[in-house]
Amino acid sequence: MNRLLNKVCMITGSGKGIGAATAAIFAREGAVVEIGDVDIDSAAKVQRDLENNGGKATANFVDVADQKSVNDWIAGIAGRHGRIDVLFNNAGISAVGRLDEVDEELWNRVFAVNVTGVYHVSKAVLPIMMKQRFGSVINMSSATAELGILRRAAYSATKGAVLAMTKSMQVDYAPYNIRVNALLPGTIYTPFVQDYLKKSYGDPTEALGELKKRQLASELGTPEDVAWAAVYLASDESKYMMGSGLVIDGGTISGKPF
């Protein structure tokens, strides 16, 4: 408890899945949580749940693909708290299909959210962290940045870009005492993955069984598995981690080939 006591932590895409689980655990650890999501109803529900359990949180509408929307959110956070301790760039969308199957509109949309979204939010937050001379930025990459996966060309490309961006950002912002790290989850059982199973396979239940075989753990991860890793990167416990990609994949990358 209290690993993030009074830290102002903002999480994009935190209306559901990994983002919502992270918001809940951040609040439990004493953080003041700024929930950001394009689905304001989901964000508001997360806020209510956190407050009902004694947490401190504010729900906000934000479209990370829109710089003005991002700037408005950041201005509100700065006005409320005067600082930002942790940024978790978690928002992301998927795309299913081989490269030749993905049309340009979908390709551009996935990059707009998953890559340009990280750029937009980081661009607005980093000057605040530079001025205060501290901060932790956590970017959501994926195990797909390190391995090939069926019919996920666009998504994998964005997550590889985020991992590379993380390393470059760390070099630039280390002099300001800002840490920048990435999370590389494996297959986590979230609404995101459920949607992928429905779109990619004729029998989602059978496909789920096949996915489980890819992990040495023989099970899919939970949103909480990733959230606890985010707590570590957000806390002072990880003060010596810089520009790293933290893998939470149940042994997929190092264990079993696809």
CORNORGI-V751952 format. One line per field, one symbol per residue. ss: DSSP state (H for helix, E for strand, C for the rest). psi: psi as a letter, one per 20 degrees, with the letter a starting at -180 (. if undefined). burial: + if it has 16 or more other ideal C-beta (glycine too) atoms within 10 Angstrom, else -. Layout:
# CORNORGI-V751952
ss->???
psi->???
burial->???
This chain:
# CORNORGI-V751952
ss->CCCCCCCEEEEECCCCHHHHHHHHHHHHCCCEEEEEECCHHHHHHHHHHHHHCCCEEEEEECCCCCHHHHHHHHHHHHHHHCCCCEEEECCCCCCCECHHHCCHHHHHHHHHHHCHHHHHHHHHHHHHHHHHCCEEEEEECCHHHCCCCCCEHHHHHHHHHHHHHHHHHHHHHHHHCEEEEEEEECCECCHHHHHHHHHHCCCHHHHHHHHHHCCCCCCCECHHHHHHHHHHHHCHHHCCCCCCEEEECCCCCCCCCC
psi->qkhkojpoppoqlkirchgghggghgghjjqopoppqhnhggghgggggghhjjrpqppqppoiiohggghgghhgghhhhirohpponhpqrrppqrgiiorhggghgghhghghgggggghhhhhghggilrqppopobqhiiirqqplkggghghhhggggggggggghjhijkpporqpnqbopnrhghghgghhhqhnhgghghhhhiiphijqqrqhhghghhhgghhrihkijppkqoopnjkjggifpq.
burial->--++--++++++++++++++++++++++++++++++++---++++++--+----+++++++++++-+-++--++--+------++++++++++++++----+---++--+++++++++++++-+++-+++----++++++++++++----+++++++++++++-++--++--+----+++++++++++++-++--++---+--+---+--+--++----++-+-+++-+++++++--+---+++++++++-++-----
